[in-house]
C-alpha cells in the first residue's frame, strides 16, 4: 500500500495509532451506560457492538505490533493517548 504513496501510507498508520484507544473508549462508555438502557432492541444491540469494536481494536493492535517489529515504537504515543481519553 505504501510504495509510491507515502502520504496515504502515513495516514493509514496514524489511524492505526488513534483508533484502538478510541474504540476501547467507546466500549467503556457503552458498558457504563448499558445499565440505563430500557429499550430491548437497543439492549440487544449492545453485545454485538462491543464485540465489533473489540475486534476492530485488536485488528489495529496487530498493525501496531507489526510496526514495532519494524522498529517503529508507538508505545509512547499510544500510552499517552490512553491517559487522555
PyMOL CGO cylinders between C-alpha atoms (Angstrom):
from pymol import cmd
from pymol.cgo import CYLINDER

trace = [
    CYLINDER, 0.00, 0.00, 0.00, 2.81, 2.43, 0.84, 0.3, 1, 1, 1, 1, 1, 1,
    CYLINDER, 2.81, 2.43, 0.84, 5.06, 2.07, -2.20, 0.3, 1, 1, 1, 1, 1, 1,
    CYLINDER, 5.06, 2.07, -2.20, 4.86, 5.32, -4.14, 0.3, 1, 1, 1, 1, 1, 1,
    CYLINDER, 4.86, 5.32, -4.14, 2.14, 6.68, -1.85, 0.3, 1, 1, 1, 1, 1, 1,
    CYLINDER, 2.14, 6.68, -1.85, 3.87, 7.92, 1.30, 0.3, 1, 1, 1, 1, 1, 1,
    CYLINDER, 3.87, 7.92, 1.30, 1.07, 10.26, 2.36, 0.3, 1, 1, 1, 1, 1, 1,
    CYLINDER, 1.07, 10.26, 2.36, -1.58, 7.54, 2.15, 0.3, 1, 1, 1, 1, 1, 1,
    CYLINDER, -1.58, 7.54, 2.15, 0.69, 5.08, 3.90, 0.3, 1, 1, 1, 1, 1, 1,
    CYLINDER, 0.69, 5.08, 3.90, 1.39, 7.52, 6.74, 0.3, 1, 1, 1, 1, 1, 1,
    CYLINDER, 1.39, 7.52, 6.74, -2.27, 8.48, 7.08, 0.3, 1, 1, 1, 1, 1, 1,
    CYLINDER, -2.27, 8.48, 7.08, -3.32, 4.84, 7.46, 0.3, 1, 1, 1, 1, 1, 1,
    CYLINDER, -3.32, 4.84, 7.46, -0.59, 4.26, 10.06, 0.3, 1, 1, 1, 1, 1, 1,
    CYLINDER, -0.59, 4.26, 10.06, -1.78, 7.29, 12.02, 0.3, 1, 1, 1, 1, 1, 1,
    CYLINDER, -1.78, 7.29, 12.02, -5.32, 5.92, 12.01, 0.3, 1, 1, 1, 1, 1, 1,
    CYLINDER, -5.32, 5.92, 12.01, -3.96, 2.70, 13.49, 0.3, 1, 1, 1, 1, 1, 1,
    CYLINDER, -3.96, 2.70, 13.49, -2.45, 4.83, 16.26, 0.3, 1, 1, 1, 1, 1, 1,
    CYLINDER, -2.45, 4.83, 16.26, -5.68, 6.69, 17.03, 0.3, 1, 1, 1, 1, 1, 1,
    CYLINDER, -5.68, 6.69, 17.03, -8.44, 4.18, 16.55, 0.3, 1, 1, 1, 1, 1, 1,
    CYLINDER, -8.44, 4.18, 16.55, -7.69, 1.37, 19.05, 0.3, 1, 1, 1, 1, 1, 1,
    CYLINDER, -7.69, 1.37, 19.05, -7.86, 3.66, 22.07, 0.3, 1, 1, 1, 1, 1, 1,
    CYLINDER, -7.86, 3.66, 22.07, -10.97, 5.36, 20.71, 0.3, 1, 1, 1, 1, 1, 1,
    CYLINDER, -10.97, 5.36, 20.71, -12.66, 2.03, 20.22, 0.3, 1, 1, 1, 1, 1, 1,
    CYLINDER, -12.66, 2.03, 20.22, -11.79, 0.93, 23.76, 0.3, 1, 1, 1, 1, 1, 1,
    CYLINDER, -11.79, 0.93, 23.76, -13.22, 4.26, 24.94, 0.3, 1, 1, 1, 1, 1, 1,
    CYLINDER, -13.22, 4.26, 24.94, -16.48, 3.59, 23.04, 0.3, 1, 1, 1, 1, 1, 1,
    CYLINDER, -16.48, 3.59, 23.04, -16.72, 0.14, 24.62, 0.3, 1, 1, 1, 1, 1, 1,
    CYLINDER, -16.72, 0.14, 24.62, -16.21, 1.53, 28.11, 0.3, 1, 1, 1, 1, 1, 1,
    CYLINDER, -16.21, 1.53, 28.11, -18.81, 4.27, 27.56, 0.3, 1, 1, 1, 1, 1, 1,
    CYLINDER, -18.81, 4.27, 27.56, -21.40, 1.81, 26.22, 0.3, 1, 1, 1, 1, 1, 1,
    CYLINDER, -21.40, 1.81, 26.22, -20.79, -0.59, 29.10, 0.3, 1, 1, 1, 1, 1, 1,
    CYLINDER, -20.79, -0.59, 29.10, -21.15, 2.22, 31.64, 0.3, 1, 1, 1, 1, 1, 1,
    CYLINDER, -21.15, 2.22, 31.64, -24.40, 3.41, 30.04, 0.3, 1, 1, 1, 1, 1, 1,
    CYLINDER, -24.40, 3.41, 30.04, -25.85, -0.05, 29.42, 0.3, 1, 1, 1, 1, 1, 1,
    CYLINDER, -25.85, -0.05, 29.42, -27.50, -0.19, 32.86, 0.3, 1, 1, 1, 1, 1, 1,
    CYLINDER, -27.50, -0.19, 32.86, -29.60, 2.84, 31.83, 0.3, 1, 1, 1, 1, 1, 1,
    CYLINDER, -29.60, 2.84, 31.83, -30.95, 1.19, 28.67, 0.3, 1, 1, 1, 1, 1, 1,
    CYLINDER, -30.95, 1.19, 28.67, -34.58, 0.07, 28.91, 0.3, 1, 1, 1, 1, 1, 1,
    CYLINDER, -34.58, 0.07, 28.91, -35.25, -0.47, 25.20, 0.3, 1, 1, 1, 1, 1, 1,
    CYLINDER, -35.25, -0.47, 25.20, -34.99, -4.24, 24.46, 0.3, 1, 1, 1, 1, 1, 1,
    CYLINDER, -34.99, -4.24, 24.46, -33.92, -3.64, 20.86, 0.3, 1, 1, 1, 1, 1, 1,
    CYLINDER, -33.92, -3.64, 20.86, -31.15, -1.28, 21.92, 0.3, 1, 1, 1, 1, 1, 1,
    CYLINDER, -31.15, -1.28, 21.92, -30.13, -3.59, 24.74, 0.3, 1, 1, 1, 1, 1, 1,
    CYLINDER, -30.13, -3.59, 24.74, -29.83, -6.47, 22.26, 0.3, 1, 1, 1, 1, 1, 1,
    CYLINDER, -29.83, -6.47, 22.26, -27.51, -4.36, 20.09, 0.3, 1, 1, 1, 1, 1, 1,
    CYLINDER, -27.51, -4.36, 20.09, -25.03, -3.67, 22.88, 0.3, 1, 1, 1, 1, 1, 1,
    CYLINDER, -25.03, -3.67, 22.88, -23.21, -7.01, 22.92, 0.3, 1, 1, 1, 1, 1, 1,
    CYLINDER, -23.21, -7.01, 22.92, -22.69, -7.17, 19.11, 0.3, 1, 1, 1, 1, 1, 1,
    CYLINDER, -22.69, -7.17, 19.11, -21.47, -3.55, 19.15, 0.3, 1, 1, 1, 1, 1, 1,
    CYLINDER, -21.47, -3.55, 19.15, -18.93, -4.32, 21.85, 0.3, 1, 1, 1, 1, 1, 1,
    CYLINDER, -18.93, -4.32, 21.85, -17.76, -7.43, 20.01, 0.3, 1, 1, 1, 1, 1, 1,
    CYLINDER, -17.76, -7.43, 20.01, -17.41, -5.45, 16.79, 0.3, 1, 1, 1, 1, 1, 1,
    CYLINDER, -17.41, -5.45, 16.79, -15.41, -2.65, 18.42, 0.3, 1, 1, 1, 1, 1, 1,
    CYLINDER, -15.41, -2.65, 18.42, -13.24, -5.17, 20.28, 0.3, 1, 1, 1, 1, 1, 1,
    CYLINDER, -13.24, -5.17, 20.28, -12.41, -6.87, 17.01, 0.3, 1, 1, 1, 1, 1, 1,
    CYLINDER, -12.41, -6.87, 17.01, -11.52, -3.54, 15.42, 0.3, 1, 1, 1, 1, 1, 1,
    CYLINDER, -11.52, -3.54, 15.42, -9.25, -2.58, 18.31, 0.3, 1, 1, 1, 1, 1, 1,
    CYLINDER, -9.25, -2.58, 18.31, -7.49, -5.95, 18.09, 0.3, 1, 1, 1, 1, 1, 1,
    CYLINDER, -7.49, -5.95, 18.09, -7.02, -5.64, 14.32, 0.3, 1, 1, 1, 1, 1, 1,
    CYLINDER, -7.02, -5.64, 14.32, -5.42, -2.21, 14.76, 0.3, 1, 1, 1, 1, 1, 1,
    CYLINDER, -5.42, -2.21, 14.76, -3.20, -3.58, 17.53, 0.3, 1, 1, 1, 1, 1, 1,
    CYLINDER, -3.20, -3.58, 17.53, -1.91, -6.24, 15.12, 0.3, 1, 1, 1, 1, 1, 1,
    CYLINDER, -1.91, -6.24, 15.12, -0.75, -3.44, 12.83, 0.3, 1, 1, 1, 1, 1, 1,
    CYLINDER, -0.75, -3.44, 12.83, 0.91, -1.59, 15.73, 0.3, 1, 1, 1, 1, 1, 1,
    CYLINDER, 0.91, -1.59, 15.73, 2.69, -4.82, 16.67, 0.3, 1, 1, 1, 1, 1, 1,
    CYLINDER, 2.69, -4.82, 16.67, 3.92, -5.10, 13.07, 0.3, 1, 1, 1, 1, 1, 1,
    CYLINDER, 3.92, -5.10, 13.07, 5.18, -1.51, 13.17, 0.3, 1, 1, 1, 1, 1, 1,
    CYLINDER, 5.18, -1.51, 13.17, 7.06, -2.36, 16.37, 0.3, 1, 1, 1, 1, 1, 1,
    CYLINDER, 7.06, -2.36, 16.37, 8.65, -5.35, 14.64, 0.3, 1, 1, 1, 1, 1, 1,
    CYLINDER, 8.65, -5.35, 14.64, 9.90, -2.89, 12.01, 0.3, 1, 1, 1, 1, 1, 1,
    CYLINDER, 9.90, -2.89, 12.01, 11.49, -0.70, 14.69, 0.3, 1, 1, 1, 1, 1, 1,
    CYLINDER, 11.49, -0.70, 14.69, 8.72, 1.92, 14.90, 0.3, 1, 1, 1, 1, 1, 1,
    CYLINDER, 8.72, 1.92, 14.90, 7.93, 2.45, 18.58, 0.3, 1, 1, 1, 1, 1, 1,
    CYLINDER, 7.93, 2.45, 18.58, 4.36, 3.66, 19.03, 0.3, 1, 1, 1, 1, 1, 1,
    CYLINDER, 4.36, 3.66, 19.03, 4.04, 2.89, 22.75, 0.3, 1, 1, 1, 1, 1, 1,
    CYLINDER, 4.04, 2.89, 22.75, 4.96, 6.35, 23.98, 0.3, 1, 1, 1, 1, 1, 1,
    CYLINDER, 4.96, 6.35, 23.98, 2.23, 7.92, 21.85, 0.3, 1, 1, 1, 1, 1, 1,
    CYLINDER, 2.23, 7.92, 21.85, -0.48, 5.30, 22.37, 0.3, 1, 1, 1, 1, 1, 1,
    CYLINDER, -0.48, 5.30, 22.37, 0.03, 5.13, 26.14, 0.3, 1, 1, 1, 1, 1, 1,
    CYLINDER, 0.03, 5.13, 26.14, -0.27, 8.94, 26.37, 0.3, 1, 1, 1, 1, 1, 1,
    CYLINDER, -0.27, 8.94, 26.37, -3.41, 8.86, 24.23, 0.3, 1, 1, 1, 1, 1, 1,
    CYLINDER, -3.41, 8.86, 24.23, -4.91, 6.24, 26.53, 0.3, 1, 1, 1, 1, 1, 1,
    CYLINDER, -4.91, 6.24, 26.53, -4.44, 8.53, 29.53, 0.3, 1, 1, 1, 1, 1, 1,
    CYLINDER, -4.44, 8.53, 29.53, -6.19, 11.46, 27.85, 0.3, 1, 1, 1, 1, 1, 1,
    CYLINDER, -6.19, 11.46, 27.85, -9.46, 9.72, 26.96, 0.3, 1, 1, 1, 1, 1, 1,
]
cmd.load_cgo(trace, "trace")
